[in-house]
Structure formats: structure tokens, C-alpha cells
Amino acid sequence: MPNQKNLKIPEHIRSRYDEIVGLTDTFCKAHLNDEFGDLCRKMAAKLSRKRPSPLERGQAKVWAEAILYTIGRINFLFDKSQDPYMDS
């Protein structure tokens, strides 16, 4: 897991980031691996630094799902020949 301080999460959105990352971490631990968890945390951190941050709007669960889907899609998670594999 990357050091949280290295991700430079703005203080005003820290609790929202923690909520979203809590959901992605739980899913990655149960169904994927640590590498996917790290990538999800990095993507959430990047989104939290945008001005204005899109993470401030919408439901945390929807953001977590969108991050997981995006990371999975670009890392061939839905390709049966890859490991790990998940059906979309």
C-alpha cells in the first residue's frame, strides 16, 4: 500500500477520499489483489486533487464502482486469459 502522505490528498476532501478508498480496498481484498487496490487508491487521489474535485458530487459507492471498473478495464480484468479475471 502506498504511503497515504505521498498521495497528497487535500484536507477538505480527505473524508470523502477515505470513504471511497475504503470501499475499493474492501472489494480488492475480497476479489482481486493488492496491486489493484494500489491503483484504485492512486486514481482516487488523482481525482481528489482536481479542482474542483469530481469526488465531491455523487455517491461514494458509485465513485468506488467507477474507479474499480476503469482500473479493471485498462488492466484486462475482463479478459478470460488473464489472472485475476472477473466477468463484467
N, C-alpha and C positions, 0 to 999 in steps of 0.2 A: 504494500500500500504506500503511495507517495506521501511524503510529509505534507500535512494539511497547510502548514505555513508557506511551503513552496508554491502552493496553488494560488495564493494571494486572493482570497475571497473578500470582497468588500464587506465591511461590518454591517451595513444596512440590509444586506440580503443574506447574511450568514445563516439565519434560522431557516430560511426557505431552501437554501442550498443543502443544509443538513437534512431537512425533511425529504427532499428529492433523492439525495445520495443514500439515505437510509433505506429507501425502497429499492433502489438499484442494487445496493450491496446485498440486501436480503435475497433478491432474486438470483444474483450472480453466485452467491454462496450455495444456494439450493440447486441450481440448474446448470451453471456454467463453470467459470473458473476465476481465479484472482486477476488474470490478465484482462478479462472483460470488465471486471469491477474497476480496475485502474483506469481503463479507457473511458468508462462511464463517468467516473469522478472528474477526469480531466475535461471531458466535454461539458459537464455541468459547471465546472469552474470557469471555463471559457465563456459560456453563456451568461454567467453571473457578472462577468466583467464588462459586458457590452453596456452601452449607455443609450437609452435606458435598457435595463435587462429584461428580456422577454420572460424570464422566470417569475417576474413579479405578477404576471397575469396568468389566469387559468389555474387548473387544479394540479397539485403536486403529482398525483397519480398519473395524470395524462402526460406531464413532462417526463416522468420516470419511464413510462412506456415508450414515449417518442425517442428518448435517448437510447434506451435498450434496443429498439428496433433499428435505429440509424447505425449504431455501432455494430449490431449483428449483421445488418445488410452489407456494410462495406467490408466486413471481415468474413464473409462467406458462411455465416452461421446457418443459412437456409440451404446450403449445398450438401446433399447426402454423402458426398465423398469426403467431406471434411469432419474433423473432430475438434471441438464439440459440434453437434448438429441438432437443430431444432426445426420442427415443421412450422411454417409460418401461418 
